């Protein structure tokens, strides 16, 4: 087991809000940078990798002059792991040229520029899950809108009864004759999806109690008849359900 603290529920314009909350902005940056390094850093274009790397240097050493990396001795302030990659003269020149592009940025501006460059190649503002509508896996060429978050009344998840023990997620939707059932590859993924959907449901409905009825705890969610919150003022800012890849 691994405990991980993450920022998961992102309304529209979240970066503008984070700029007013420096600890949150820095925490989210470290989260995104960690995901980038572990998931796609070895596959991105060299130019993008150079820019992101130089922005991290700029953020970490924001008092460094734009031409500071032209002196080989200044590389000693970098992490040893990075220094070992700087032996090639050509690479050093590329880093020097790229670093000068961001010479006038402060820490906050470096973070926002990092997000701007990364976003076209890595969607750090959403999570995707491979899943199926119902109990059988099937594939569709395009996403299908199934429900809005303010229509969800309860969320449940469990192991399926087949031999593969897939995870099953059930959403009770207002006005629907039967629950919306989604099959995930495992119970862990179904539980993860349930938590993410639950977070957005609480934001949309201004609820503090979970919509999840947990298998062992039997929690009862709050009813949906609640006043609009500031998050509901912009319903388009929150994502909706899509199948077969559920992206939230």
Number of C-alpha atoms within 10 A of each C-alpha: 3 4 5 6 8 10 11 16 17 17 20 15 9 13 16 11 13 15 16 10 11 12 11 15 20 16 15 18 16 13 15 21 20 12 14 17 10 10 11 11 16 11 8 14 10 11 12 15 16 19 22 23 17 23 27 18 19 25 20 14 14 19 14 15 13 19 12 16 18 16 9 10 9 11 16 10 10 12 10 10 8 12 12 9 10 15 10 9 9 10 13 17 14 13 19 19 18 19 26 17 13 20 19 15 18 16 18 15 16 23 23 18 17 22 19 10 14 20 12 9 11 16 13 16 15 13 13 13 17 15 27 21 19 16 17 10 14 11 13 10 7 10 14 14 10 12 16 16 21 18 17 22 18 22 24 20 26 19 17 18 10 8 6 10 14 20 22 27 27 20 22 17 20 16 8 10 8 11 18 17 17 23 26 28 18 18 19 15 20 24 21 14 23 20 17 14 22 21 21 23 23 20 21 25 23 17 21 11 14 18 26 25 15 15 10 6 8 10 13 14 16 17 13 19 8 10 10 13 13 12 18 17 10 12 16 11 15 19 17 19 17 18 21 22 18 19 17 20
